[in-house]
């Protein structure tokens, strides 16, 4: 099953009336609760506030890593324009209002499905006649060519219906998503030798995928290890979130 992650998680400062927030903050929470810490000299990661010289988003003094979201501009724009507005009142309550109806349909591409349908689309010389798709592909190519270690957040949750996610389940989900992961991995190694990881939500966990020598399970951490992510995810839903 595939389900959209609330736009409040993906879009910085989407919720009105709360302190400013940035998705990089919860990404650091996730890696600090993963085995990446032990594998990279055992030091916790911190957010690099100063990035004027193209510093990475996070570092532990031994290893630097940047964070990305697998969203092309039209997808983020459409999700923001059509998403439910969320407000935190002075009394501490959460209020929701429907977004204004858009006269023009705001379509966008799900890049994971694009890479399944057109596995050669990132290949040099591949002809794309759709201008909107061409623009999306260029954005993802630029993302994957980033000459830094990167961890890419997927804007969807993946899970098996009626089944809680454990390590075996996570590995099966990764196997089902192997095609789009491999398309991106194969393009990236033509651009840089820096590390590539993916991360996605699956029920109560965030699953981390190693996409370097091969595509494989790396680690999984409870999503509530980040108070910020938990708040944004649950507040981003109008109805209460119930983890099966």
N, C-alpha and C positions, 0 to 999 in steps of 0.2 A: 504494500500500500504506500502511496505517496500523498503527503498532505503539506500544504503551504505553511511555512513558519510565519507567525504574525509579523506584519510590517514594523511594529513597535520594536521588535528585536533587531531588525535589519537596518532601520533608519535611525541614525543618531538623533537624539533629542526629539523624537516623534511625540512623546507624551508631554502635554503642556502642564505646567505647574509643578514640575519636579526638578531637582538639580540636574544640570547638564550631564549627559552620559555619552559614552562612546563604546561601540561594540568591541573595540580592542581590549577594554577592561575585562570583559567576561572571557574573552579568548585567553588572556593571561591566567585567569583563574583556572581554566581547563588544563592548560599545559603545566601549571604548577601542581596540579593534582595527578598528573600523568607520569609515566616512567621516563619521559623526556628529561626531567630534572636529573634523575640518577644517571642517565646516559650522557648528560652534558655537564659533567664535573660536580653534580650534586648541589648546585647553587640554584636558588629560586630566581625566577624571571621577574623583571620589573618593567614598567612602561617607561619608554624613553620620551620624556616631555619635549626635549629639544631635538628636532629633526630637520634643521635648516640645511644640513650637509648630507641629506638623504640617508640619515641613520635609520636602522630598522625600527619597527614598532616596539619590539621587546628585546631584552638582552639579559643574560645572567653573568655578564663579564667574560664568558668563555664562548658563548654561542649566541648569535643574533637571529631573529626571525621576524618576518613581516606577515601581516594578516590581510586576507582578501575575502571578498564575497563573490560567489559565482552568479552574479547578476549583471546582465547587460543593461544599459541606461533606460531603454524602453520598459523593461520589466520593473525596475525600481520606480520609475515615474508613474507607471500604471498602478502599481501597488499603493503608492503614496496618494495618488489622486483619487482612487476609488475606495481606499481603506476607511474604516470607521475612525472618526476623530475621538481622541481620548484626552480627558482633562482630569487633573487632580485638584479638587476644590480646597479652599482654605480650611474647611472643616475636616479634611482628610479623606473625604469620600472620592470615589472614582465615577466620573460621568462619561457617557458615550453619546455620540450623535452621528447620524448617517452622513456620509460625504454627499455633496451635491451631485446630481446625476449628470454624467457627461454626455453631451449630444453626439460626440464622435466616439466610436468604439475604440478602446485602447488595447489592442492586441500586443502580445509580446511572445518571444520564443523561450521555451523551457530548454536551456542549453543541454541538459542531460539527455533529453529526448532527441534533440538535434543530432548529438554525437552517436546515438543509436541508429537513427535513420540514415545519416550521412557520415559514416565513419572516416571517410577520406577528406572531410570538409576543411580540415586544418592543413592539408597537404599543399605545398607550393604549386601554384598553377591551377588549382581546382577552381572552376568557374562557378560563380554564384550570381544568378540573375535577379534575385530578390534584394532590393536595396536595403530593406530593413534587416534582413538576415545578414547581409554583407557587413553592415555596420556592427551588428552584434558579434559576429565572428572576429572582426578586427579588434574589438574591445577585449575579448577573451584571449586572443593571441598576445596582445600586449600584456595582459595579466600573467599569462604563462611564461612570457619571456623575461619577467622580472628577475634581475640578476642578484637575487637575494634568496635565502631560505624562506619558503612561504608555507603557510597553512591556510587552506581555502575552505571557508564555511559554505556549505550547501544551503540554499534557501528553502529546502524542503525537509520534512521529516520522513524517514523510511522505516517501515515496520511490517510485521506480519500480524494481520487482524486476529484478535483473540489470543495473542501469545505475547508474554512479556519477553523483553530482549535480554539475553545472556550472551556470553562470548560465542557459543556455537551459533546462536541465531544471528549475531552480528556478522560472523564470518559468512553465513549463507546470504545475508543481504549484500555484503560486499561482492560476493560471487555473482549475484544477480545484476549488480551495477558495474561489473568488471569492464564491459565494453566502453562506456563513456570515460571511465577512469583511465583506461589504457590509451584511448585517443588523446587525452590531454597529456598523459605521461610521455607518450612517444613524441609529441610535438615539443614538449619542454626540453627533452634531452638533446634536441637539435639546436636549442637556444642557449642553454646554460647547464652547468653541472651542479648547481645548487640544489638543496633538498626540496622535496615537494611532499606535503601532507594534505589530506582532506579531512574534514570533520563534519559529522551530521548528527542530528538528534534522532534517537530511536527509543520511543517510550521514555523510561526513566533515565536514560543514559545519553552521553555524547560519545559517539564512536569515532576513533581516530584511525585513518587509513594511511599506511606508508606506501607512497607511489614512486619509489626511487628505482631500485633494481627490478622490482616487480610490484604488482598491486597486491597488498596483503593487509590483514588486520594488524594494527599496531598496539592499541590500548583502548580502554573505555573507562569513562569516569561518570559518576552521577551528575546529572545536569544541575542538581541543587547544590553542588559544591560551589557554585557561583550564585550568591544571593541576588546579584544584579540580573543575571540571565533568568533566574526563576521568577523574579518580579516582573520583568518585561514580558516573558512568555505567558504567564498567567494573566497579567493585566491586559495583554494584547488580545485576549479572547473575551467576547461579551459574556459567554456562559462559562461557568467554572470548569477548570481542567481536571479531569479524572483520569489518573494513570491506571490502566488495567493491570 
